[in-house]
Structure formats: C-alpha cells, structure tokens
Amino acid sequence: MPTIGSRMEEQACKHGVVKGELCDACELEKQPSWNTIENLRKKSHFKRSNEVFPNCFIEIENKKFKIEIIENGKDPSLSDVQALFENTFGKEEVDPEEILRSAVDGITPWETEDTKYRVVTIRDDEGKLVTTVAGASLDLFDEKGEPTGECAYYVGYAVTDPNTRQGGLAREAYISALLDVAREAQKKNKVLKFAVGECTYTSEKFWNNVGWKRVYAQTGDKREYTELKYIQPALEFDEDTGEIAEGSGEAPEHLMIDAFGPKTPGKEDVMRAYESLIYFCNDWPREAFNNDRAEKKKTEYLNGIKTNFKDFMDSNGQLIYLDADNREKAVKEGVAVIGYTEADRGQAGEEDF
C-alpha cells in the first residue's frame, strides 16, 4: 500500500510542485522560447538562485550579482541606467532620462499610451550597476491590422560597464529578459515568437552567441544570398511639416532575429516583426504633430521605408538565417553571401559582455 508521501510525489509535477498548484516552470515550458532559455542557462558559467523567475542572484567564482527588472518609471535605479547609457554611447546619442522613465511606464513624450519598456539591471555585491539590457515585448499584427496573438521581444540596448566586465553578464541579463517577457506572454495567452533587434557589426559576436542571426534572401541562382537591407528610419520629425527633423536621419543596421520554436520564420513572419519594431521605435502618434498634414507626411515616409523592405523580400527567393560562423562556412563551400556592408561601421573587436 503506498504511503502518503508516495501519493504526494505521484501528484507532483516533474519540478516537485504539488498537483493543483501553479508551477511556473510548467507554465513557461508552454512557450517556444523555453528551449532557448534552457540552452542559454546550460552554457552559462554562472549559478542562478532561481531558474524560473527573472529577478534573482547569480554567482561565479565567489562573486555575487543581483538581477532585477525595473518596472516603475520612478525607480531611482533608472538614474544609474541613464548614466551607463551616456557613459557608453555619449550623452548626445541617448534620450534624456525623463524619456526613459516615461517609456518604462508605457507613456510617450506626448502623454499617449505605449508599450512598456522593460529594463533589466545587474548590480555587483557593492551595489554598482554593471550591466543592463533594455527592450520591450511587441505585439505582432496581420495584414488587416489585427493582433495575431504572437509577440516579439525587441532589444534596444545591451550594455556592460567596460571597467567592471565579467564575461557573460549581458547573457545573464538577456536570460532574465526572456524569462520576463515569456512569463508575461504566457499570462496573457500570447506566444513569444521572436527576439529581434537592430544590431551593429561590432556587437554581432555577442548576439550570435545567444542565438541571433542575420537574415538573407535568395537572389540570382540557388547559390547566392543577399542580406536584407534594414534602414533604421529617422527618430525625430518636424512637428509642423512632418519632414525629418534637422540633425536626425536614417542609419543602416543589421537586422537580426532569433526565432523560437522549430519552425523557420518565413517572409510574413519577418515582415510582422519588422513592422512592430518600426511602429515602436519610429512611428510618432498624431498628438506629436501640429496638423494632419504633418502626421500624413510622417506616415508616407515610414510607409515608403517599409515598402522598400517588403519589395526586396517579395521579389527574391526564400530566406535563410546565418551567424558569422555559418556565413564563413557557406562562402568556403562556394555560396555567394552578399552582406549589407553599409551597416559595417567601426571596428569589430573582442566582445566581452
């Protein structure tokens, strides 16, 4: 006859949670991103105090760090995040702190509602901010503008203080970011389908190491592939005319994607992720402009950018996804891989995130 203890074990899930109670791991396993999260954890040299919750402690070689998600725009920690951004990129290259705080609360500079910006922070045992990853979960929409029930995690920044680098901290912040957005997606009955971002030539090694790849379309014969030409649209517009604001402009970047789940994303998937990114980063609301003509001008400009991107995909063959190693391997095998060289600015060096 089984004992009470054995009956309890039979009723518990594989993670030891008693049947009838919510197991966070079992819930997260329903998300396609769970396999990615597990694979990243297995490759990590850090020990995490919790493998399911994004907020936790990590430890390596007797050094301890604290990971925490900032969810409130009034959080004092955002001042440290702003300082890290400015020290890394230059004050003139990043938005003011009040914009960052509003973004975390999901409010645009024009007081309209927006997707909430999530900021992952890592502090050392002395409380110093050493790493941050910031981004947002973006809903995907079909051709009619209706939500598909899927979402993509957009990464805006991944930064580690160069004076206190401990190899792998940005990876740990990224794992927590994925846990955070996957939990939110599961709670809202959505599917986290992609991670996506505008990445530079110099940061590709890090993004390859967490699963991201550049996107190529088959051009010419079956042994030629050309990278999708992603242009980051202007970020600021003239409120009276809708023209690109003085001092603002476009920037070529490498579009990189990590697709969760076994299915390789097709052109429709990429277009949805691309449009969600443009909408979040570049599409000012009507409230930002002083008249309808200016808002219309902005819309025409962004529609032109999106049309050019879509036309290139539609007029060429299937998509493939390549990291740097597989690009090199393909070239050695005689495949013509045409990169988006306009996006290669600066000098690529050793990545120590």
C-alpha positions as CSV (number, residue, x, y, z in Angstrom):
1,M,0.0,0.0,0.0
2,P,1.5,3.4,-1.0
3,T,2.4,5.8,1.8
4,I,1.0,9.4,2.0
5,G,4.5,10.7,0.8
6,S,4.5,8.5,-2.3
7,R,1.0,9.6,-3.2
8,M,2.1,13.3,-2.9
9,E,5.1,12.5,-5.2
10,E,2.7,11.0,-7.7
11,Q,0.6,14.1,-7.7
12,A,3.6,16.5,-8.1
13,C,4.8,17.7,-11.4
14,K,8.4,17.0,-12.6
15,H,9.6,20.1,-10.9
16,G,8.2,19.0,-7.5
17,V,5.2,21.3,-7.4
18,V,2.1,19.6,-5.9
19,K,-0.8,19.0,-8.4
20,G,-3.4,21.7,-8.2
21,E,-0.8,24.4,-7.5
22,L,0.7,26.6,-10.3
23,C,4.2,25.6,-11.4
24,D,5.9,28.5,-13.1
25,A,8.3,26.2,-14.9
26,C,5.5,24.0,-16.3
27,E,3.7,27.2,-17.5
28,L,6.8,28.6,-19.1
29,E,7.5,25.3,-20.9
30,K,4.4,26.0,-23.0
31,Q,6.3,28.9,-24.6
32,P,8.6,28.2,-27.6
33,S,11.2,30.4,-26.0
34,W,11.7,28.0,-23.1
35,N,14.1,25.7,-25.0
36,T,16.2,28.8,-25.9
37,I,16.2,29.9,-22.2
38,E,17.3,26.4,-21.1
39,N,20.0,26.2,-23.7
40,L,21.4,29.6,-22.6
41,R,21.4,28.5,-19.0
42,K,23.2,25.3,-19.7
43,K,26.0,27.2,-21.4
44,S,26.3,29.7,-18.6
45,H,29.2,29.7,-16.1
46,F,27.0,31.4,-13.5
47,K,24.9,29.8,-10.9
48,R,21.4,31.3,-10.7
49,S,19.5,31.3,-7.4
50,N,16.2,30.8,-9.4
51,E,15.9,29.3,-12.9
52,V,12.3,30.4,-13.4
53,F,12.0,34.0,-12.1
54,P,13.8,36.8,-13.8
55,N,14.7,38.6,-10.5
56,C,17.4,36.5,-8.8
57,F,21.0,36.4,-7.7
58,I,23.8,34.9,-9.8
59,E,27.3,33.8,-8.6
60,I,30.6,33.0,-10.2
61,E,34.0,32.4,-8.6
62,N,32.6,33.7,-5.2
63,K,31.4,36.9,-6.9
64,K,27.7,37.6,-6.5
65,F,25.4,39.8,-8.6
66,K,21.8,40.8,-8.3
67,I,19.5,40.8,-11.3
68,E,16.3,42.9,-11.1
69,I,13.7,44.1,-13.6
70,I,12.7,47.8,-13.3
71,E,9.0,48.2,-13.8
72,N,8.3,51.7,-12.4
73,G,9.4,54.9,-14.0
74,K,10.0,56.5,-10.6
75,D,12.6,53.8,-9.7
76,P,15.8,55.6,-8.6
77,S,17.8,52.9,-10.3
78,L,17.0,54.4,-13.7
79,S,19.4,57.3,-13.0
80,D,22.2,54.7,-12.9
81,V,20.9,53.1,-16.1
82,Q,20.9,56.5,-17.8
83,A,24.4,57.2,-16.6
84,L,25.6,53.9,-18.0
85,F,23.9,54.6,-21.4
86,E,25.5,58.1,-21.5
87,N,29.0,56.9,-20.5
88,T,28.8,54.2,-23.2
89,F,27.2,55.9,-26.1
90,G,27.7,59.6,-25.3
91,K,25.0,61.9,-23.8
92,E,24.1,63.3,-27.2
93,E,23.3,59.8,-28.6
94,V,20.7,58.8,-26.0
95,D,17.3,60.1,-25.0
96,P,17.1,62.2,-21.8
97,E,16.3,60.5,-18.5
98,E,12.7,61.7,-18.4
99,I,12.1,59.9,-21.7
100,L,13.5,56.7,-20.3
101,R,11.3,57.0,-17.2
102,S,8.2,57.6,-19.2
103,A,9.0,54.7,-21.5
104,V,9.2,52.3,-18.5
105,D,5.7,53.5,-17.5
106,G,4.5,53.0,-21.1
107,I,3.9,56.7,-21.8
108,T,5.2,58.5,-24.8
109,P,6.6,62.1,-24.6
110,W,3.2,63.2,-25.9
111,E,1.3,61.6,-22.9
112,T,-0.2,58.8,-25.1
113,E,-0.1,55.1,-24.0
114,D,2.7,53.0,-25.4
115,T,4.2,49.5,-24.9
116,K,6.1,49.4,-21.6
117,Y,9.9,49.4,-21.8
118,R,11.4,46.8,-19.6
119,V,14.9,47.4,-18.1
120,V,17.0,44.5,-16.7
121,T,19.7,45.5,-14.3
122,I,22.7,43.6,-12.8
123,R,24.5,45.0,-9.8
124,D,27.6,43.7,-8.2
125,D,27.9,42.9,-4.5
126,E,28.7,46.6,-3.7
127,G,25.5,47.7,-5.4
128,K,27.2,49.2,-8.5
129,L,25.2,48.8,-11.7
130,V,27.4,46.9,-14.1
131,T,25.1,45.6,-16.9
132,T,21.7,46.5,-18.3
133,V,19.5,45.1,-21.1
134,A,16.5,47.1,-22.1
135,G,13.7,46.3,-24.5
136,A,10.0,45.6,-25.0
137,S,7.6,42.9,-25.9
138,L,5.9,44.0,-29.1
139,D,2.6,42.6,-30.4
140,L,2.5,41.2,-34.0
141,F,-0.3,42.1,-36.3
142,D,-1.7,40.6,-39.5
143,E,-2.2,42.4,-42.8
144,K,-5.6,43.7,-41.6
145,G,-4.0,45.2,-38.5
146,E,-5.5,42.6,-36.2
147,P,-3.3,41.1,-33.4
148,T,-2.1,37.6,-34.2
149,G,-1.7,36.5,-30.6
150,E,2.0,36.5,-31.1
151,C,4.7,38.9,-29.9
152,A,8.4,39.6,-30.4
153,Y,11.0,40.7,-27.9
154,Y,12.7,43.8,-29.1
155,V,16.1,44.7,-27.6
156,G,17.1,48.3,-27.6
157,Y,20.3,48.2,-25.5
158,A,22.6,45.6,-24.0
159,V,25.4,47.4,-22.1
160,T,28.1,46.3,-19.7
161,D,30.4,48.8,-17.9
162,P,33.8,48.3,-19.6
163,N,35.6,48.9,-16.2
164,T,33.8,46.1,-14.5
165,R,33.2,43.5,-17.2
166,Q,32.7,39.9,-16.0
167,G,32.4,37.8,-19.1
168,G,28.8,36.6,-19.5
169,L,26.9,39.2,-17.5
170,A,24.9,40.5,-20.5
171,R,24.0,36.9,-21.4
172,E,22.5,36.6,-17.8
173,A,20.6,39.8,-18.2
174,Y,19.3,38.6,-21.5
175,I,18.2,35.3,-20.0
176,S,16.2,37.2,-17.3
177,A,14.7,39.4,-20.0
178,L,13.5,36.4,-21.9
179,L,12.1,34.9,-18.7
180,D,10.3,38.2,-18.0
181,V,8.7,38.5,-21.5
182,A,7.9,34.8,-21.7
183,R,6.1,34.9,-18.3
184,E,4.1,38.0,-19.4
185,A,3.2,36.3,-22.7
186,Q,2.0,33.2,-21.0
187,K,0.0,35.2,-18.6
188,K,-1.8,37.0,-21.5
189,N,-2.2,33.8,-23.6
190,K,0.2,35.0,-26.2
191,V,3.1,33.3,-27.9
192,L,6.6,34.8,-27.7
193,K,7.8,34.0,-31.2
194,F,10.9,36.1,-31.9
195,A,13.7,38.1,-30.4
196,V,14.6,40.9,-32.8
197,G,16.9,44.0,-32.9
198,E,18.9,46.4,-34.9
199,C,22.5,45.2,-34.3
200,T,25.8,46.7,-35.2
201,Y,28.8,45.0,-36.9
202,T,30.8,45.3,-33.7
203,S,28.2,43.5,-31.4
204,E,27.4,40.6,-33.7
205,K,29.6,38.1,-31.9
206,F,27.6,38.5,-28.7
207,W,24.2,38.3,-30.4
208,N,25.4,35.2,-32.3
209,N,26.3,33.6,-29.0
210,V,22.7,34.0,-27.7
211,G,21.2,32.7,-30.9
212,W,20.6,35.7,-33.1
213,K,21.3,35.6,-36.9
214,R,21.3,37.9,-39.8
215,V,18.5,37.4,-42.4
216,Y,19.3,36.7,-46.1
217,A,17.1,36.3,-49.2
218,Q,18.0,34.1,-52.1
219,T,19.0,36.3,-55.1
220,G,20.1,35.2,-58.5
221,D,20.7,31.4,-58.6
222,K,20.4,29.0,-55.7
223,R,23.9,29.7,-54.5
224,E,23.6,33.4,-53.9
225,Y,22.1,35.1,-50.9
226,T,21.8,38.8,-50.1
227,E,21.3,40.2,-46.7
228,L,18.1,42.1,-46.1
229,K,18.9,45.8,-46.1
230,Y,17.5,47.2,-42.9
231,I,17.5,51.0,-42.6
232,Q,16.7,52.5,-39.2
233,P,14.3,55.3,-40.0
234,A,14.7,58.8,-38.7
235,L,13.7,59.1,-35.0
236,E,12.6,62.7,-35.0
237,F,10.3,64.7,-37.2
238,D,9.4,68.4,-37.6
239,E,6.1,68.9,-35.7
240,D,4.8,71.4,-38.3
241,T,5.8,69.7,-41.6
242,G,6.3,66.0,-40.8
243,E,9.7,66.2,-42.5
244,I,12.7,64.5,-40.9
245,A,13.9,66.9,-38.2
246,E,17.2,68.7,-38.6
247,G,20.0,66.6,-37.1
248,S,18.1,63.4,-37.4
249,G,18.5,60.9,-40.1
250,E,18.5,57.3,-41.3
251,A,21.1,54.7,-40.3
252,P,21.8,51.3,-41.9
253,E,21.9,48.5,-39.4
254,H,22.0,44.7,-39.4
255,L,18.5,43.3,-38.7
256,M,19.0,40.2,-36.5
257,I,16.4,37.7,-35.4
258,D,16.2,34.6,-33.1
259,A,13.1,32.6,-33.9
260,F,11.8,30.5,-31.0
261,G,10.5,27.0,-31.8
262,P,11.3,24.5,-34.6
263,K,9.7,26.4,-37.5
264,T,11.9,28.6,-39.5
265,P,10.2,32.0,-39.9
266,G,9.1,33.0,-43.4
267,K,8.7,36.3,-45.1
268,E,5.4,37.1,-43.5
269,D,6.8,36.4,-40.0
270,V,9.8,38.7,-40.6
271,M,7.6,41.5,-42.0
272,R,5.4,41.4,-38.9
273,A,8.4,41.6,-36.6
274,Y,9.9,44.3,-38.7
275,E,6.7,46.4,-38.7
276,S,6.3,46.0,-35.0
277,L,9.8,47.3,-34.5
278,I,9.3,50.3,-36.7
279,Y,6.0,51.2,-35.1
280,F,7.5,51.1,-31.6
281,C,10.8,52.9,-32.3
282,N,9.9,55.4,-35.1
283,D,6.2,56.0,-35.5
284,W,5.2,59.2,-33.8
285,P,1.5,59.5,-32.8
286,R,-0.9,62.1,-34.2
287,E,-0.6,64.0,-30.9
288,A,3.1,64.7,-31.7
289,F,2.2,66.9,-34.7
290,N,0.6,70.3,-35.0
291,N,-1.6,69.4,-38.0
292,D,-2.9,66.5,-40.0
293,R,-0.6,67.2,-43.0
294,A,2.5,66.8,-40.9
295,E,1.2,63.5,-39.5
296,K,0.4,62.3,-43.0
297,K,3.9,63.2,-44.2
298,K,5.5,61.2,-41.5
299,T,3.2,58.2,-42.3
300,E,4.1,58.4,-46.0
301,Y,7.8,58.4,-45.2
302,L,7.6,55.4,-42.9
303,N,5.3,53.5,-45.4
304,G,8.0,54.1,-48.1
305,I,10.7,52.6,-45.8
306,K,8.5,49.6,-45.1
307,T,7.5,49.1,-48.8
308,N,11.2,49.1,-49.9
309,F,12.0,46.4,-47.3
310,K,9.0,44.3,-48.3
311,D,9.5,44.7,-52.0
312,F,13.0,43.3,-51.7
313,M,11.8,40.2,-49.8
314,D,8.9,39.6,-52.1
315,S,10.9,39.9,-55.3
316,N,13.5,37.4,-54.2
317,G,13.6,33.8,-53.1
318,Q,13.5,32.0,-49.7
319,L,15.0,33.4,-46.5
320,I,17.9,31.8,-44.7
321,Y,19.4,32.8,-41.3
322,L,23.2,32.9,-40.8
323,D,25.5,33.7,-38.0
324,A,29.1,34.7,-38.7
325,D,30.5,31.1,-38.5
326,N,27.9,29.7,-40.9
327,R,28.4,32.6,-43.2
328,E,32.1,31.8,-43.4
329,K,31.3,28.1,-43.9
330,A,28.9,28.9,-46.7
331,V,31.4,31.0,-48.5
332,K,34.0,28.3,-48.3
333,E,31.5,25.9,-49.9
334,G,31.1,28.2,-52.8
335,V,28.0,30.1,-51.8
336,A,27.9,33.8,-52.6
337,V,26.9,35.6,-49.5
338,I,26.4,39.3,-50.1
339,G,26.5,41.3,-46.8
340,Y,24.9,44.6,-46.0
341,T,28.3,46.4,-45.9
342,E,26.7,49.9,-45.4
343,A,25.9,48.8,-41.9
344,D,29.5,47.9,-41.0
345,R,30.6,51.0,-39.2
346,G,33.5,51.0,-36.7
347,Q,36.0,48.2,-36.0
348,A,34.9,44.8,-34.6
349,G,36.9,43.6,-31.7
350,E,36.7,41.0,-28.9
351,E,33.2,41.0,-27.3
352,D,33.3,40.7,-23.5
353,F,29.7,41.1,-22.4
